[in-house]
Amino acid sequence: MTGLFKSIAAAAGFAAMVATPVLASAADLPSNVRLVIGSKSTGGDTYQNSAIVAEALAKKLDINVKVDAVGAGEAFKALQRDSRGTTIMIFHDQSYLANLYGVRGYDDIFENYVVGPTVAINPGNAYLVAKNSPMQSMEDVFAAAAAGQRVRVAIQAGGVSEIGFSAMKNAAKVMHPGSEANIVPVNTGSQADKNQLMFDGQADVINGSVQANEQFTQLANDDQKAMRFIWLTAREETIEQANPEGMGDTTRDELLAFTTPNVSVTFDGSKDFTFDKEFFFLFNKDMDAEQIATIDNALKEIYAEGEIQKTQKASFFIPNYKPQAEAAAYLKAKRDQYRQVIDAIATN
C-alpha cells in the first residue's frame, strides 16, 4: 500500500504544480459561511477537526465560519442546494466508501461535487478485543476463523468502520480460503453501541478508535469493560508523525506496535492493507471556482504558518494539507484502490 500512496502523491503533486496560483481574498466569499459536516455529534472527531479548521479559516479570511453537525444525509442535501459559497462541507473517507458499499443517500462525490483540499488524518481507527478474550491478536482472529470458529465483529456498516472489516475478510480469504465466511459483521450504530456489544459478550471484536477506546485499555484485566488494541489501520509513517506522548496513557511507540508491519492484515499475500482516515472539503459542483481557490489558498497560508499543526497534533490529528487539485486526484485514486478490497469480498 505504501507504494500506492507514493504514486498517488507523485501524480497529484504534478497536477498541483501546473495549476495557476490564486491569491486568497475574503472578497470572493460571503461574510457568513455554514460549514456542514457528515456527523450529528459535536463530540466526535469530525466536529473536533472541522472546528479547528473553521476557526483558522475564519481568522485568516476575517469571516464567520460556523460548524453545523447535521449528519451526512442533511449535509449533502444542504450542499447540493447552495452554490453561492455560503454552504461548504467537511467529511472523511466515508463519503466515497459508503457509495462503494451501496449505501442509500451517498452519491459519487467525484461526479456530483468538487472534492476540495485535505486537512488532516485521524490515525486512530482501531480494532479491539476484550482483555479476557482468548483472541489476543489479529493472528488469533485469523486462526480462530481458519479453525471454524465464528468471529463476530461490531461495525457501523458502509464506511470507515466497515473497510477494516472488509480487509479482515479479504486477508482471511487470501490466507485460508473459505475461512472468511467465519468473520461476520454485527451491524450497529454509534461507538457506545459497539462498546456495549463487547461489554455484553455479543461481539468478539469491535471497531473503535484510539481517542474513544484508549481509556478502556487502561482498565484492569478483570474489569468487564477492559479492552486491548489488536490493530490500528493507519500506516506506520502516519502514526510516526504523532506527538511522542501519543494519546492518553498510551505512547506513540506503544501504538506503533499495532500497525503494519508489527500487525499484518494482508492485502494480496505480499503487501499489507493500511487505511488512513482523512478529512477533506467538499463544495457544490457549481460553486464559483474563485471562491474555492480563495479557501484553498487561505488553507495553504494557514498550514505554511505552522500553528494549526500544533493544535491538530494536540488532539491526535495528523496535519495533512493537500491543495484542491492534488487532493482530488489523490482521493480518487485512493477510492479506486479500496474498491478492490470491497469487490473481492463481494465475489464471495
C-alpha positions as CSV (number, residue, x, y, z in Angstrom):
1,M,0.0,0.0,0.0
2,T,2.8,2.4,0.7
3,G,3.9,2.3,-2.9
4,L,0.4,3.2,-3.9
5,F,0.3,6.2,-1.7
6,K,3.7,7.4,-3.1
7,S,2.5,7.0,-6.7
8,I,-0.8,8.8,-5.9
9,A,1.1,11.7,-4.3
10,A,3.5,12.0,-7.2
11,A,0.8,12.2,-9.8
12,A,-1.3,14.5,-7.8
13,G,1.7,16.7,-7.0
14,F,2.3,17.2,-10.7
15,A,-1.3,18.4,-11.2
16,A,-0.8,20.9,-8.4
17,M,2.4,22.2,-9.9
18,V,0.8,23.1,-13.2
19,A,-2.2,24.8,-11.5
20,T,-2.3,28.6,-11.6
21,P,-2.0,30.1,-8.1
22,V,-4.7,32.5,-7.0
23,L,-4.2,34.8,-4.0
24,A,-6.6,34.2,-1.1
25,S,-9.1,37.1,-0.9
26,A,-12.1,37.2,1.5
27,A,-13.9,39.4,-1.0
28,D,-14.7,36.3,-3.0
29,L,-16.6,34.7,-0.2
30,P,-19.8,35.5,1.8
31,S,-19.2,37.0,5.2
32,N,-21.1,34.2,6.9
33,V,-20.3,30.6,5.8
34,R,-22.0,27.5,7.1
35,L,-19.7,24.5,7.3
36,V,-21.8,21.4,7.4
37,I,-20.3,18.1,8.5
38,G,-21.2,14.5,7.9
39,S,-21.8,13.8,11.6
40,K,-24.5,14.7,14.1
41,S,-22.1,14.5,17.0
42,T,-20.5,17.7,18.5
43,G,-18.1,15.5,20.5
44,G,-16.6,13.3,17.7
45,D,-13.6,13.6,15.5
46,T,-15.3,15.1,12.5
47,Y,-16.6,18.0,14.6
48,Q,-13.4,18.5,16.5
49,N,-11.3,18.5,13.4
50,S,-13.7,20.8,11.5
51,A,-13.8,23.3,14.4
52,I,-10.1,23.6,14.4
53,V,-10.0,24.3,10.6
54,A,-13.1,26.6,10.7
55,E,-11.5,28.8,13.4
56,A,-8.3,29.1,11.5
57,L,-10.1,29.8,8.2
58,A,-12.4,32.4,9.8
59,K,-9.4,34.2,11.3
60,K,-7.4,34.2,8.1
61,L,-10.2,35.5,5.9
62,D,-11.9,37.7,8.5
63,I,-15.3,36.0,8.0
64,N,-17.7,33.9,10.2
65,V,-17.5,30.2,9.7
66,K,-20.0,28.1,11.7
67,V,-19.7,24.3,12.0
68,D,-23.1,22.7,11.7
69,A,-23.3,19.0,12.8
70,V,-26.3,17.9,10.7
71,G,-25.2,14.4,9.7
72,A,-24.2,13.1,6.3
73,G,-27.6,13.0,4.6
74,E,-28.6,16.5,5.5
75,A,-25.1,17.8,4.9
76,F,-25.1,16.6,1.3
77,K,-28.6,18.0,0.7
78,A,-27.6,21.4,2.1
79,L,-24.5,21.4,-0.1
80,Q,-26.5,20.4,-3.2
81,R,-28.9,23.3,-2.7
82,D,-26.3,26.0,-2.3
83,S,-23.9,27.0,-5.0
84,R,-23.3,30.5,-3.6
85,G,-20.4,29.6,-1.3
86,T,-22.5,30.1,1.8
87,T,-22.6,26.4,2.5
88,I,-19.4,24.2,2.3
89,M,-18.7,20.8,3.8
90,I,-16.0,18.8,5.6
91,F,-16.3,15.0,5.8
92,H,-13.9,12.0,5.5
93,D,-13.5,8.8,3.5
94,Q,-17.0,7.5,4.4
95,S,-18.2,10.0,1.7
96,Y,-16.9,7.7,-1.0
97,L,-16.7,4.4,0.8
98,A,-20.5,4.4,1.5
99,N,-21.1,4.9,-2.2
100,L,-18.9,1.9,-2.9
101,Y,-20.8,-0.1,-0.4
102,G,-24.1,1.0,-2.0
103,V,-25.5,2.9,1.0
104,R,-28.6,4.9,0.1
105,G,-28.0,8.7,0.0
106,Y,-24.4,8.6,-0.9
107,D,-23.7,9.7,-4.5
108,D,-20.4,9.6,-6.2
109,I,-18.6,12.6,-4.8
110,F,-16.2,12.8,-7.7
111,E,-19.2,13.2,-10.1
112,N,-21.6,15.3,-8.1
113,Y,-19.3,17.6,-6.1
114,V,-16.0,19.4,-6.2
115,V,-13.6,17.5,-3.9
116,G,-11.5,20.1,-2.1
117,P,-8.3,20.2,-0.1
118,T,-7.4,17.6,2.6
119,V,-6.8,19.0,6.0
120,A,-6.0,16.2,8.5
121,I,-5.8,12.4,9.2
122,N,-7.3,10.7,12.2
123,P,-4.8,7.9,12.7
124,G,-6.8,6.3,15.5
125,N,-9.1,3.9,13.5
126,A,-8.7,0.7,15.6
127,Y,-10.0,-2.8,16.3
128,L,-10.1,-4.2,19.8
129,V,-11.0,-7.3,21.8
130,A,-11.9,-7.8,25.4
131,K,-8.8,-8.1,27.6
132,N,-10.0,-11.6,28.8
133,S,-10.7,-12.8,25.2
134,P,-9.0,-15.9,24.1
135,M,-8.1,-13.9,20.9
136,Q,-5.3,-11.5,21.9
137,S,-4.1,-10.5,18.4
138,M,-5.1,-10.4,14.7
139,E,-3.2,-13.7,14.3
140,D,-5.5,-15.2,16.8
141,V,-8.6,-13.8,15.0
142,F,-7.4,-15.4,11.7
143,A,-6.5,-18.6,13.4
144,A,-9.9,-18.9,15.0
145,A,-11.7,-18.3,11.7
146,A,-9.5,-20.9,10.0
147,A,-10.4,-23.3,12.7
148,G,-14.1,-22.8,12.0
149,Q,-14.9,-20.5,14.9
150,R,-17.4,-17.7,14.3
151,V,-15.7,-14.3,14.9
152,R,-18.3,-11.5,15.4
153,V,-17.1,-8.0,14.5
154,A,-19.1,-5.0,15.6
155,I,-19.1,-2.3,13.0
156,Q,-21.1,0.6,11.6
157,A,-22.0,-0.6,8.1
158,G,-21.0,1.3,5.0
159,G,-17.9,3.4,5.7
160,V,-14.7,3.8,7.6
161,S,-15.8,1.2,10.2
162,E,-16.6,-1.4,7.6
163,I,-13.5,-1.0,5.4
164,G,-11.2,-2.6,8.0
165,F,-13.8,-5.4,8.4
166,S,-13.7,-6.0,4.7
167,A,-9.9,-6.1,4.9
168,M,-10.1,-8.7,7.6
169,K,-12.3,-10.9,5.4
170,N,-10.1,-10.4,2.4
171,A,-7.0,-11.3,4.4
172,A,-8.7,-14.5,5.7
173,K,-9.7,-15.4,2.2
174,V,-6.1,-14.9,0.9
175,M,-4.5,-16.9,3.8
176,H,-7.2,-19.6,4.4
177,P,-9.7,-19.6,1.5
178,G,-13.2,-20.2,2.9
179,S,-12.4,-19.0,6.4
180,E,-13.6,-15.5,5.5
181,A,-17.2,-16.9,6.0
182,N,-16.5,-17.2,9.7
183,I,-15.7,-13.5,10.1
184,V,-19.2,-12.0,10.4
185,P,-20.5,-8.4,11.0
186,V,-22.6,-7.3,13.9
187,N,-24.0,-4.1,12.4
188,T,-24.8,-1.4,14.8
189,G,-24.6,2.4,15.2
190,S,-22.5,4.6,17.5
191,Q,-19.3,3.9,19.3
192,A,-21.2,3.5,22.5
193,D,-23.3,0.8,20.8
194,K,-20.2,-1.1,19.6
195,N,-18.7,-0.9,23.1
196,Q,-21.8,-2.2,24.7
197,L,-21.9,-5.2,22.4
198,M,-18.4,-6.1,23.7
199,F,-19.4,-5.5,27.3
200,D,-22.4,-7.8,26.9
201,G,-20.4,-10.5,25.2
202,Q,-22.3,-10.1,21.9
203,A,-19.2,-9.2,19.8
204,D,-15.7,-10.7,19.8
205,V,-14.0,-7.8,18.0
206,I,-15.2,-4.2,17.7
207,N,-14.2,-1.3,15.6
208,G,-13.2,1.7,17.7
209,S,-10.7,4.5,17.9
210,V,-7.7,5.5,19.9
211,Q,-9.5,8.6,21.0
212,A,-12.7,6.8,22.2
213,N,-11.3,3.5,23.4
214,E,-7.8,4.1,24.8
215,Q,-9.3,4.7,28.3
216,F,-10.7,1.2,28.3
217,T,-7.3,-0.3,27.5
218,Q,-6.0,1.1,30.8
219,L,-8.5,-0.9,32.9
220,A,-7.6,-3.9,35.0
221,N,-7.8,-7.3,33.2
222,D,-10.8,-8.4,35.3
223,D,-12.8,-5.3,34.6
224,Q,-15.8,-6.1,32.4
225,K,-15.1,-3.0,30.2
226,A,-11.4,-3.7,29.8
227,M,-10.2,-3.9,26.2
228,R,-7.0,-4.2,24.2
229,F,-6.0,-2.9,20.8
230,I,-5.2,-5.6,18.3
231,W,-4.9,-3.5,15.1
232,L,-4.6,0.1,14.0
233,T,-5.3,0.5,10.3
234,A,-3.2,3.7,9.9
235,R,0.1,3.5,8.0
236,E,3.2,3.2,10.2
237,E,4.5,6.5,8.8
238,T,1.3,8.3,9.8
239,I,1.5,7.2,13.4
240,E,5.1,8.2,13.5
241,Q,4.1,11.8,12.9
242,A,2.1,11.9,16.2
243,N,3.4,13.5,19.3
244,P,5.7,11.1,21.3
245,E,3.2,11.1,24.2
246,G,0.6,9.5,22.0
247,M,-2.9,9.5,23.4
248,G,-4.0,9.2,27.0
249,D,-1.6,6.8,28.7
250,T,-0.6,5.1,25.5
251,T,2.6,6.4,23.9
252,R,3.3,6.7,20.2
253,D,5.7,3.8,20.3
254,E,3.1,1.6,22.0
255,L,0.6,2.5,19.3
256,L,3.1,1.6,16.6
257,A,3.1,-2.0,17.9
258,F,-0.4,-2.3,16.5
259,T,0.4,-1.0,12.9
260,T,1.9,-2.8,10.0
261,P,4.5,-4.4,9.8
262,N,4.1,-5.4,13.5
263,V,0.5,-6.4,12.8
264,S,-0.2,-7.9,9.4
265,V,-3.5,-7.9,7.7
266,T,-2.5,-8.9,4.2
267,F,-4.0,-7.3,1.1
268,D,-2.8,-9.8,-1.5
269,G,-0.4,-12.1,0.2
270,S,2.6,-9.8,-0.4
271,K,1.7,-6.4,1.0
272,D,-0.4,-5.3,4.0
273,F,-3.7,-3.4,4.0
274,T,-3.5,0.0,5.5
275,F,-6.0,2.8,5.8
276,D,-5.7,6.4,6.9
277,K,-9.0,8.2,7.8
278,E,-8.6,11.5,6.0
279,F,-10.7,14.7,6.3
280,F,-11.3,17.0,3.4
281,F,-13.6,19.7,2.0
282,L,-16.4,19.2,-0.4
283,F,-18.0,22.0,-2.5
284,N,-21.1,22.4,-4.6
285,K,-20.4,21.4,-8.2
286,D,-21.4,24.9,-9.4
287,M,-19.7,26.9,-6.8
288,D,-17.6,29.7,-8.2
289,A,-14.0,28.5,-8.9
290,E,-12.6,31.7,-7.5
291,Q,-14.4,31.1,-4.2
292,I,-12.9,27.6,-4.0
293,A,-9.5,29.0,-4.8
294,T,-9.9,31.5,-2.0
295,I,-10.5,28.8,0.5
296,D,-7.7,26.6,-0.9
297,N,-5.1,29.3,-0.9
298,A,-6.1,30.5,2.6
299,L,-5.5,27.0,3.9
300,K,-2.2,26.9,2.1
301,E,-1.2,30.0,4.0
302,I,-2.6,28.7,7.3
303,Y,-0.6,25.5,7.1
304,A,2.6,27.4,5.9
305,E,2.4,29.4,9.2
306,G,2.6,26.2,11.2
307,E,0.3,27.0,14.2
308,I,-2.7,24.8,13.1
309,Q,-0.4,21.7,13.1
310,K,0.3,22.2,16.8
311,T,-3.4,22.3,17.6
312,Q,-4.2,19.3,15.4
313,K,-1.5,17.2,16.9
314,A,-2.5,18.1,20.5
315,S,-5.9,16.4,19.6
316,F,-4.2,13.4,18.0
317,F,-4.8,14.5,14.4
318,I,-2.1,14.4,11.8
319,P,-1.9,17.6,9.7
320,N,-2.4,16.7,6.1
321,Y,-3.0,19.7,3.9
322,K,-3.1,18.9,0.2
323,P,-4.3,21.6,-2.3
324,Q,-7.5,21.0,-4.1
325,A,-6.2,19.7,-7.4
326,E,-3.8,17.3,-5.7
327,A,-6.3,16.2,-3.1
328,A,-9.0,15.4,-5.7
329,A,-6.6,13.2,-7.7
330,Y,-5.2,11.5,-4.6
331,L,-8.6,10.7,-3.1
332,K,-10.0,9.4,-6.4
333,A,-7.0,7.0,-6.7
334,K,-7.4,6.0,-3.0
335,R,-11.1,5.3,-3.7
336,D,-10.2,3.1,-6.6
337,Q,-7.7,1.2,-4.5
338,Y,-10.2,0.3,-1.7
339,R,-12.8,-0.6,-4.3
340,Q,-10.6,-3.7,-5.0
341,V,-11.0,-4.9,-1.4
342,I,-14.7,-4.4,-1.4
343,D,-15.1,-6.1,-4.8
344,A,-13.0,-9.0,-3.6
345,I,-15.4,-9.7,-0.7
346,A,-18.5,-9.1,-2.8
347,T,-17.5,-12.0,-5.0
348,N,-17.9,-14.5,-2.1
